[in-house]
Amino acid sequence: MAPTLYDLSRDELAGVLDGEPRYRLDQVWAGLYDQRLRPEEMTTLPKALRARLVAELPFALTPAAESVSEGGDTVKWLWDLDGGASVETVLMHYPDRSTACVSTQAGCAMACGFCATGQAGYERNLTVGEIVEQVVRAARTSAEGPTPRRLSNIVFMGMGEPMANYDRVWEAIRRIHGDLGLSARHLTLSTVGIVPGIRRMADEDLPVNLAVSLHAANDELRDELVPINKRYPLDDLYAACADYLKVKNRRLSFEWALIDGVNDRGSDADELAVAARRLRAHVNLIPLNATPGWPTTGSPPERVAAFRDHLRDRGVNATVRANRGNDIDAACGQLRANHEVTLAAPTLRRAAPG
């Protein structure tokens, strides 16, 4: 696969610019990262050089679909990639921040049955450039909107399992932090529980936030909801999280998609509360979005509220994620699923009341 515009490191870009005055490297790098310009917009460069950059270093992402919520506070893109894969990016505006949710893989091999991406299966890892370009495009859109905003937060919670593409994801994080200028404390990496990846993160020099897609706090149910749990069971996962917190002193989040009759009982909340208190974790409750091919529905609003209150009564900091952009297929995998992917309907057992 030929390199795209944001795949190149600074040294690799210097090779492309060999023969140009040395200051051209600074101009192009600043144009790409500080100013987020397209090569043809870099008017400090000679026209011939701009044309060469456009010809030799194409963008990685080709727009396939764009959805904007009423009011414009949520924007979702479907991008076509080289080789026929596609991925999604979501930009969300809040009163105090603007956040981009980016993808790290085309598809996902983790096989979490309630996830539209997991239902579609794995295609390939994204390159550094494909990850970084999602952030650049979101930053441009945020800055150029009717109410210009600075993109302040990045969450690696889009399509794919970031830890399964660790080296490229971490290089993208370095680029986003060092060159695009976003604080590591405003970057959050989500994982379904790849323990070796969490331990690698603990040795890195950037204190990014860690979010674990937990969804069940006992091994029997989690083996069913999140199959990778059979390889990295909860005791191992909790130990890795505890070590990460000790080293980085960052807040840990548990993501919990509430599935009607499956993981939304009082006993599920009790098990979750024990783990959350032990690790001082914030719990982010996610009402499950409907996706094609998935017969089980999310918990009704009253049960979501009851589950949240149950956790709070037990001393857990729990919030419900606003279900934003559902009208524009903004849940992970929905836009792609509705455009191109045929999904197989899995079956989950419903838990006994408790």
C-alpha positions as CSV (number, residue, x, y, z in Angstrom):
1,M,0.0,0.0,0.0
2,A,1.5,3.3,-1.1
3,P,2.0,5.9,1.7
4,T,-0.7,8.6,2.1
5,L,-0.3,12.2,3.2
6,Y,-0.3,11.7,6.9
7,D,1.5,8.3,6.9
8,L,4.9,9.9,6.6
9,S,7.0,10.8,9.6
10,R,8.9,14.1,9.5
11,D,12.1,12.3,8.4
12,E,10.2,10.4,5.7
13,L,8.7,13.7,4.5
14,A,12.2,15.1,4.3
15,G,13.1,12.4,1.9
16,V,10.1,13.3,-0.3
17,L,11.4,17.0,-0.2
18,D,15.0,16.1,-1.0
19,G,16.4,18.7,-3.3
20,E,14.1,21.5,-1.9
21,P,15.5,24.2,0.4
22,R,15.6,22.8,4.0
23,Y,13.0,25.3,5.3
24,R,10.4,23.7,3.0
25,L,10.1,20.8,5.4
26,D,9.2,23.1,8.2
27,Q,6.6,24.9,6.0
28,V,5.0,21.6,4.8
29,W,5.0,20.1,8.3
30,A,3.5,23.2,9.9
31,G,0.9,23.4,7.1
32,L,-0.2,19.8,7.7
33,Y,-0.2,19.8,11.5
34,D,-0.3,23.4,12.9
35,Q,-2.6,24.9,10.2
36,R,-4.3,21.6,9.0
37,L,-4.1,22.7,5.4
38,R,-4.4,20.7,2.3
39,P,-1.2,20.9,0.1
40,E,-2.9,23.0,-2.5
41,E,-3.8,25.5,0.2
42,M,-0.1,26.0,1.3
43,T,0.4,29.3,-0.4
44,T,3.9,29.7,1.1
45,L,5.0,26.9,-1.3
46,P,5.7,27.2,-5.0
47,K,2.8,26.1,-7.2
48,A,4.9,23.3,-8.7
49,L,5.7,21.9,-5.3
50,R,2.1,22.0,-4.2
51,A,1.1,20.1,-7.4
52,R,3.8,17.5,-6.7
53,L,2.6,16.9,-3.1
54,V,-1.0,16.5,-4.3
55,A,0.1,14.0,-7.0
56,E,2.6,12.0,-4.9
57,L,0.9,12.0,-1.4
58,P,-2.9,11.5,-1.7
59,F,-5.3,11.6,1.2
60,A,-6.2,8.3,2.7
61,L,-9.9,8.9,3.3
62,T,-12.4,9.3,0.5
63,P,-15.8,10.5,1.7
64,A,-18.5,8.0,1.1
65,A,-21.3,9.4,3.3
66,E,-21.8,12.2,5.8
67,S,-24.7,12.6,8.4
68,V,-25.3,15.7,10.5
69,S,-27.8,15.7,13.4
70,E,-30.4,18.4,13.7
71,G,-28.7,21.4,15.2
72,G,-25.3,20.2,13.9
73,D,-23.9,19.0,17.2
74,T,-23.0,15.6,15.9
75,V,-21.4,14.8,12.5
76,K,-20.6,11.3,11.3
77,W,-18.5,10.3,8.3
78,L,-18.1,7.1,6.4
79,W,-14.8,6.9,4.7
80,D,-13.7,4.6,1.9
81,L,-10.1,3.4,2.2
82,D,-7.6,1.9,-0.3
83,G,-8.4,-1.7,-1.0
84,G,-12.2,-1.4,-0.5
85,A,-12.5,-1.2,3.3
86,S,-14.5,1.6,5.0
87,V,-14.4,3.2,8.5
88,E,-16.3,5.8,10.5
89,T,-15.5,8.9,12.4
90,V,-17.8,10.9,14.6
91,L,-17.5,14.6,15.8
92,M,-19.5,15.6,18.8
93,H,-19.9,19.1,20.2
94,Y,-20.7,19.7,23.8
95,P,-21.0,22.9,25.8
96,D,-17.5,22.5,27.2
97,R,-15.6,20.5,24.5
98,S,-15.6,19.1,21.1
99,T,-14.7,15.4,20.8
100,A,-13.7,13.2,17.9
101,C,-14.3,9.4,18.1
102,V,-11.9,7.7,15.7
103,S,-11.5,4.2,14.3
104,T,-8.3,2.2,14.4
105,Q,-9.3,-0.9,12.4
106,A,-11.6,-1.6,9.5
107,G,-13.9,-4.1,11.2
108,C,-13.0,-5.9,14.4
109,A,-11.9,-9.4,15.3
110,M,-13.1,-9.2,18.9
111,A,-16.6,-10.6,18.0
112,C,-18.6,-8.8,20.6
113,G,-22.0,-9.8,19.3
114,F,-23.9,-6.7,20.4
115,C,-21.6,-4.4,18.4
116,A,-22.3,-3.7,14.8
117,T,-18.6,-3.6,14.0
118,G,-18.0,-6.9,15.7
119,Q,-20.9,-8.5,13.7
120,A,-19.3,-7.4,10.5
121,G,-15.9,-9.1,11.2
122,Y,-12.3,-8.0,10.7
123,E,-10.8,-6.6,7.5
124,R,-7.5,-4.9,8.3
125,N,-5.6,-2.5,10.6
126,L,-5.6,1.2,9.8
127,T,-2.3,2.9,9.0
128,V,-0.9,5.8,11.1
129,G,-2.0,8.2,8.4
130,E,-5.5,6.8,8.2
131,I,-5.9,7.3,12.0
132,V,-4.3,10.8,12.1
133,E,-6.2,12.0,9.0
134,Q,-9.5,11.3,10.8
135,V,-8.4,13.7,13.6
136,V,-7.3,16.4,11.1
137,R,-10.6,16.2,9.2
138,A,-12.6,16.4,12.3
139,A,-10.5,19.4,13.6
140,R,-11.0,21.2,10.3
141,T,-14.8,20.7,10.4
142,S,-14.9,21.8,14.0
143,A,-13.0,25.0,13.3
144,E,-14.9,25.8,10.1
145,G,-18.4,25.2,11.4
146,P,-21.1,27.9,11.9
147,T,-19.8,28.3,15.5
148,P,-16.0,27.7,15.2
149,R,-14.7,25.4,17.9
150,R,-11.3,23.9,18.7
151,L,-11.2,20.1,18.7
152,S,-10.1,19.3,22.3
153,N,-10.7,15.6,22.9
154,I,-10.0,12.4,21.1
155,V,-11.5,9.0,22.0
156,F,-10.2,5.8,20.3
157,M,-13.7,4.2,20.6
158,G,-14.6,3.9,17.0
159,M,-14.4,0.8,14.8
160,G,-11.8,-1.8,15.8
161,E,-9.8,-2.8,18.9
162,P,-7.0,-0.2,19.4
163,M,-4.8,-2.7,21.3
164,A,-4.9,-5.1,18.3
165,N,-3.2,-2.4,16.2
166,Y,-1.0,-1.1,19.0
167,D,2.1,0.1,17.2
168,R,0.2,2.2,14.6
169,V,-2.2,3.5,17.2
170,W,0.5,4.6,19.5
171,E,2.5,6.3,16.7
172,A,-0.8,8.1,15.8
173,I,-1.2,9.2,19.5
174,R,2.4,10.6,19.4
175,R,1.6,12.5,16.3
176,I,-1.8,13.8,17.6
177,H,-0.1,14.9,20.9
178,G,3.2,16.2,19.6
179,D,2.3,17.7,16.2
180,L,-1.4,18.4,16.4
181,G,-1.0,19.7,19.9
182,L,-3.7,17.8,21.8
183,S,-2.9,17.1,25.5
184,A,-2.4,13.5,26.4
185,R,-4.8,14.0,29.2
186,H,-7.5,14.7,26.6
187,L,-6.8,11.4,24.7
188,T,-8.7,8.3,25.7
189,L,-7.9,4.8,24.5
190,S,-10.6,2.2,24.8
191,T,-10.1,-1.6,24.9
192,V,-12.2,-4.7,25.4
193,G,-9.5,-5.9,27.8
194,I,-6.3,-6.8,25.9
195,V,-4.1,-7.2,29.0
196,P,-0.7,-7.1,27.2
197,G,-1.7,-3.8,25.6
198,I,-2.6,-2.2,28.9
199,R,0.7,-3.3,30.3
200,R,2.6,-1.8,27.3
201,M,0.7,1.5,27.8
202,A,1.9,1.6,31.4
203,D,5.5,1.8,30.0
204,E,4.8,4.6,27.6
205,D,5.7,8.2,28.4
206,L,2.3,9.7,27.6
207,P,-0.4,9.6,30.3
208,V,-3.5,8.9,28.2
209,N,-6.7,7.9,29.7
210,L,-7.8,4.3,29.8
211,A,-11.3,3.1,29.2
212,V,-12.3,-0.6,29.4
213,S,-15.4,-1.9,27.6
214,L,-16.4,-4.2,30.5
215,H,-20.2,-5.0,29.9
216,A,-20.1,-7.8,32.5
217,A,-18.4,-8.2,35.9
218,N,-18.4,-11.9,36.1
219,D,-16.5,-14.2,33.9
220,E,-19.4,-16.5,32.8
221,L,-21.4,-13.6,31.3
222,R,-18.4,-11.7,30.1
223,D,-17.1,-14.8,28.2
224,E,-20.4,-14.7,26.3
225,L,-20.6,-10.9,25.7
226,V,-16.9,-10.3,25.2
227,P,-15.2,-13.5,24.0
228,I,-11.6,-12.2,24.5
229,N,-12.4,-12.6,28.2
230,K,-11.7,-16.3,27.9
231,R,-8.1,-15.4,27.2
232,Y,-7.8,-12.5,29.6
233,P,-10.3,-13.1,32.4
234,L,-11.4,-10.4,34.8
235,D,-8.8,-11.0,37.6
236,D,-6.0,-10.5,35.0
237,L,-7.8,-7.5,33.5
238,Y,-8.3,-5.8,36.9
239,A,-4.7,-6.4,37.9
240,A,-3.5,-4.8,34.7
241,C,-5.8,-1.8,35.3
242,A,-4.6,-1.4,38.8
243,D,-1.0,-1.4,37.7
244,Y,-1.8,1.2,35.0
245,L,-3.4,3.5,37.6
246,K,-0.5,3.2,39.9
247,V,2.0,4.2,37.2
248,K,-0.1,6.9,35.4
249,N,-2.4,8.2,38.1
250,R,-5.2,8.7,35.5
251,R,-8.9,8.1,35.8
252,L,-10.1,4.7,34.7
253,S,-13.4,4.3,33.0
254,F,-15.6,1.2,32.6
255,E,-17.9,1.2,29.6
256,W,-21.1,-0.8,30.1
257,A,-23.6,-1.2,27.2
258,L,-26.9,-2.0,28.9
259,I,-28.7,-4.9,27.1
260,D,-32.3,-5.5,28.1
261,G,-32.6,-8.6,30.3
262,V,-28.9,-9.6,29.9
263,N,-26.7,-7.3,32.0
264,D,-29.0,-4.8,33.5
265,R,-30.2,-6.5,36.7
266,G,-29.5,-5.4,40.3
267,S,-27.0,-8.3,40.7
268,D,-25.1,-7.1,37.6
269,A,-24.9,-3.6,39.2
270,D,-23.7,-5.1,42.5
271,E,-20.8,-7.0,40.8
272,L,-19.9,-3.9,38.8
273,A,-19.9,-1.7,41.9
274,V,-17.4,-4.0,43.6
275,A,-15.0,-3.7,40.7
276,A,-15.5,0.0,40.2
277,R,-14.9,0.9,43.9
278,R,-11.8,-1.3,44.0
279,L,-10.3,0.5,41.0
280,R,-11.9,4.0,41.7
281,A,-13.3,3.7,38.2
282,H,-15.9,5.9,36.6
283,V,-18.7,4.0,35.0
284,N,-20.1,5.2,31.7
285,L,-23.4,3.5,31.0
286,I,-24.4,3.2,27.3
287,P,-27.9,2.5,26.2
288,L,-27.5,-0.1,23.5
289,N,-28.3,1.2,20.0
290,A,-30.3,-0.9,17.7
291,T,-28.2,-2.3,14.8
292,P,-29.2,-4.4,11.8
293,G,-29.1,-8.2,12.5
294,W,-29.2,-7.8,16.3
295,P,-32.4,-9.1,17.8
296,T,-31.8,-8.0,21.4
297,T,-32.6,-4.5,22.4
298,G,-31.1,-2.0,24.8
299,S,-32.5,-1.5,28.3
300,P,-35.5,0.8,28.5
301,P,-34.8,4.3,29.9
302,E,-36.4,3.5,33.3
303,R,-34.1,0.5,33.8
304,V,-31.1,2.5,32.7
305,A,-31.9,5.1,35.3
306,A,-32.4,2.4,38.0
307,F,-29.1,0.8,37.1
308,R,-27.3,4.1,37.4
309,D,-29.0,4.9,40.7
310,H,-28.2,1.4,42.0
311,L,-24.5,2.1,41.3
312,R,-24.6,5.6,42.9
313,D,-26.2,4.2,46.0
314,R,-23.2,1.9,46.3
315,G,-20.7,4.8,46.0
316,V,-19.9,4.5,42.3
317,N,-19.5,7.6,40.1
318,A,-21.8,6.5,37.2
319,T,-23.2,8.5,34.3
320,V,-25.4,7.7,31.3
321,R,-23.9,8.5,28.0
322,A,-26.1,10.8,26.0
323,N,-27.5,8.8,23.1
324,R,-26.5,11.3,20.5
325,G,-26.8,11.0,16.8
326,N,-29.0,7.9,16.8
327,D,-31.0,9.6,14.1
328,I,-27.9,9.8,11.9
329,D,-26.7,6.2,12.6
330,A,-23.9,7.6,14.8
331,A,-23.4,4.5,16.9
332,C,-20.3,2.7,16.0
333,G,-20.8,0.6,12.9
334,Q,-24.3,1.7,12.2
335,L,-23.6,4.0,9.2
336,R,-21.4,1.4,7.5
337,A,-23.9,-1.4,8.3
338,N,-26.7,0.5,6.7
339,H,-24.6,1.2,3.6
340,E,-22.8,-1.9,2.8
341,V,-22.5,-4.7,5.3
342,T,-24.8,-7.7,5.8
343,L,-24.8,-8.8,9.4
344,A,-25.5,-12.2,10.9
345,A,-27.9,-12.2,13.9
346,P,-26.3,-13.6,17.0
347,T,-28.2,-15.1,19.9
348,L,-27.7,-14.1,23.6
349,R,-29.3,-15.8,26.5
350,R,-31.4,-13.6,28.7
351,A,-30.4,-13.6,32.3
352,A,-32.7,-14.6,35.1
353,P,-34.1,-11.6,37.0
354,G,-32.0,-10.5,39.8
